[in-house]
Amino acid sequence: MKYDVFTVLWDERWLGTMAQLQEEISR
């Protein structure tokens, strides 16, 4: 399903953003 693929891509992007924020904060 296209929707599932979109959700997975969105989750990956969201997790990547959160990881970047954590790095900025811990710096």
Biopython code that builds the backbone (N, CA, C, O; Angstrom):
import numpy as np
from Bio.PDB.StructureBuilder import StructureBuilder

atoms = [
    (1, "MET", "N", (0.840, -1.209, 0.000)),
    (1, "MET", "CA", (0.000, 0.000, 0.000)),
    (1, "MET", "C", (0.872, 1.256, 0.000)),
    (1, "MET", "O", (1.867, 1.346, 0.719)),
    (2, "LYS", "N", (0.476, 2.199, -0.810)),
    (2, "LYS", "CA", (1.251, 3.445, -0.872)),
    (2, "LYS", "C", (1.251, 4.148, 0.486)),
    (2, "LYS", "O", (2.256, 4.722, 0.905)),
    (3, "TYR", "N", (0.102, 4.092, 1.162)),
    (3, "TYR", "CA", (-0.004, 4.778, 2.451)),
    (3, "TYR", "C", (1.026, 4.238, 3.445)),
    (3, "TYR", "O", (1.644, 5.000, 4.188)),
    (4, "ASP", "N", (1.203, 2.912, 3.449)),
    (4, "ASP", "CA", (2.169, 2.313, 4.375)),
    (4, "ASP", "C", (3.573, 2.821, 4.069)),
    (4, "ASP", "O", (4.327, 3.161, 4.981)),
    (5, "VAL", "N", (3.923, 2.874, 2.782)),
    (5, "VAL", "CA", (5.260, 3.350, 2.397)),
    (5, "VAL", "C", (5.431, 4.791, 2.856)),
    (5, "VAL", "O", (6.473, 5.151, 3.403)),
    (6, "PHE", "N", (4.415, 5.612, 2.635)),
    (6, "PHE", "CA", (4.483, 7.016, 3.041)),
    (6, "PHE", "C", (4.680, 7.131, 4.551)),
    (6, "PHE", "O", (5.471, 7.950, 5.020)),
    (7, "THR", "N", (3.959, 6.310, 5.304)),
    (7, "THR", "CA", (4.070, 6.356, 6.768)),
    (7, "THR", "C", (5.474, 5.978, 7.207)),
    (7, "THR", "O", (6.048, 6.609, 8.095)),
    (8, "VAL", "N", (6.025, 4.941, 6.579)),
    (8, "VAL", "CA", (7.380, 4.500, 6.949)),
    (8, "VAL", "C", (8.382, 5.608, 6.657)),
    (8, "VAL", "O", (9.246, 5.901, 7.484)),
    (9, "LEU", "N", (8.270, 6.226, 5.483)),
    (9, "LEU", "CA", (9.202, 7.306, 5.122)),
    (9, "LEU", "C", (9.060, 8.458, 6.109)),
    (9, "LEU", "O", (10.057, 9.042, 6.532)),
    (10, "TRP", "N", (7.812, 8.788, 6.479)),
    (10, "TRP", "CA", (7.575, 9.891, 7.416)),
    (10, "TRP", "C", (8.203, 9.565, 8.773)),
    (10, "TRP", "O", (8.851, 10.417, 9.382)),
    (11, "ASP", "N", (8.006, 8.313, 9.252)),
    (11, "ASP", "CA", (8.579, 7.901, 10.539)),
    (11, "ASP", "C", (10.092, 8.031, 10.495)),
    (11, "ASP", "O", (10.699, 8.525, 11.446)),
    (12, "GLU", "N", (10.712, 7.591, 9.395)),
    (12, "GLU", "CA", (12.169, 7.652, 9.279)),
    (12, "GLU", "C", (12.641, 9.097, 9.346)),
    (12, "GLU", "O", (13.613, 9.411, 10.034)),
    (13, "ARG", "N", (11.946, 9.973, 8.625)),
    (13, "ARG", "CA", (12.334, 11.388, 8.604)),
    (13, "ARG", "C", (12.156, 11.990, 9.998)),
    (13, "ARG", "O", (13.010, 12.744, 10.465)),
    (14, "TRP", "N", (11.042, 11.654, 10.664)),
    (14, "TRP", "CA", (10.760, 12.178, 12.001)),
    (14, "TRP", "C", (11.838, 11.729, 12.984)),
    (14, "TRP", "O", (12.350, 12.533, 13.763)),
    (15, "LEU", "N", (12.184, 10.414, 12.944)),
    (15, "LEU", "CA", (13.214, 9.891, 13.851)),
    (15, "LEU", "C", (14.540, 10.582, 13.575)),
    (15, "LEU", "O", (15.279, 10.900, 14.506)),
    (16, "GLY", "N", (14.846, 10.818, 12.303)),
    (16, "GLY", "CA", (16.096, 11.492, 11.944)),
    (16, "GLY", "C", (16.122, 12.907, 12.509)),
    (16, "GLY", "O", (17.152, 13.367, 13.000)),
    (17, "THR", "N", (14.978, 13.597, 12.437)),
    (17, "THR", "CA", (14.900, 14.962, 12.964)),
    (17, "THR", "C", (15.104, 14.956, 14.474)),
    (17, "THR", "O", (15.832, 15.792, 15.009)),
    (18, "MET", "N", (14.466, 14.023, 15.155)),
    (18, "MET", "CA", (14.599, 13.931, 16.610)),
    (18, "MET", "C", (16.049, 13.662, 16.989)),
    (18, "MET", "O", (16.556, 14.251, 17.944)),
    (19, "ALA", "N", (16.725, 12.776, 16.251)),
    (19, "ALA", "CA", (18.125, 12.453, 16.535)),
    (19, "ALA", "C", (18.976, 13.709, 16.382)),
    (19, "ALA", "O", (19.871, 13.950, 17.191)),
    (20, "GLN", "N", (18.709, 14.504, 15.360)),
    (20, "GLN", "CA", (19.481, 15.729, 15.147)),
    (20, "GLN", "C", (19.259, 16.693, 16.307)),
    (20, "GLN", "O", (20.209, 17.308, 16.794)),
    (21, "LEU", "N", (18.012, 16.828, 16.752)),
    (21, "LEU", "CA", (17.714, 17.728, 17.868)),
    (21, "LEU", "C", (18.463, 17.275, 19.118)),
    (21, "LEU", "O", (19.025, 18.100, 19.838)),
    (22, "GLN", "N", (18.472, 15.973, 19.375)),
    (22, "GLN", "CA", (19.172, 15.437, 20.551)),
    (22, "GLN", "C", (20.651, 15.809, 20.474)),
    (22, "GLN", "O", (21.248, 16.201, 21.476)),
    (23, "GLU", "N", (21.243, 15.688, 19.281)),
    (23, "GLU", "CA", (22.660, 16.016, 19.112)),
    (23, "GLU", "C", (22.894, 17.490, 19.414)),
    (23, "GLU", "O", (23.846, 17.842, 20.112)),
    (24, "GLU", "N", (22.027, 18.351, 18.889)),
    (24, "GLU", "CA", (22.175, 19.791, 19.119)),
    (24, "GLU", "C", (22.077, 20.114, 20.607)),
    (24, "GLU", "O", (22.840, 20.936, 21.116)),
    (25, "ILE", "N", (21.149, 19.476, 21.300)),
    (25, "ILE", "CA", (20.944, 19.750, 22.727)),
    (25, "ILE", "C", (22.133, 19.267, 23.551)),
    (25, "ILE", "O", (22.601, 19.969, 24.447)),
    (26, "SER", "N", (22.620, 18.060, 23.243)),
    (26, "SER", "CA", (23.710, 17.485, 24.048)),
    (26, "SER", "C", (25.039, 18.165, 23.751)),
    (26, "SER", "O", (26.016, 17.952, 24.469)),
    (27, "ARG", "N", (25.087, 18.981, 22.702)),
    (27, "ARG", "CA", (26.352, 19.609, 22.331)),
    (27, "ARG", "C", (26.763, 20.655, 23.353)),
    (27, "ARG", "O", (27.808, 21.288, 23.202)),
]
sb = StructureBuilder()
sb.init_structure("model")
sb.init_model(0)
sb.init_chain("A")
sb.init_seg("    ")
for serial, (resi, resn, name, xyz) in enumerate(atoms, 1):
    if name == "N":
        sb.init_residue(resn, " ", resi, " ")
    sb.init_atom(name, np.array(xyz, "f"), 0.0, 1.0, " ", f" {name:<3s}", serial, name[0])
structure = sb.get_structure()
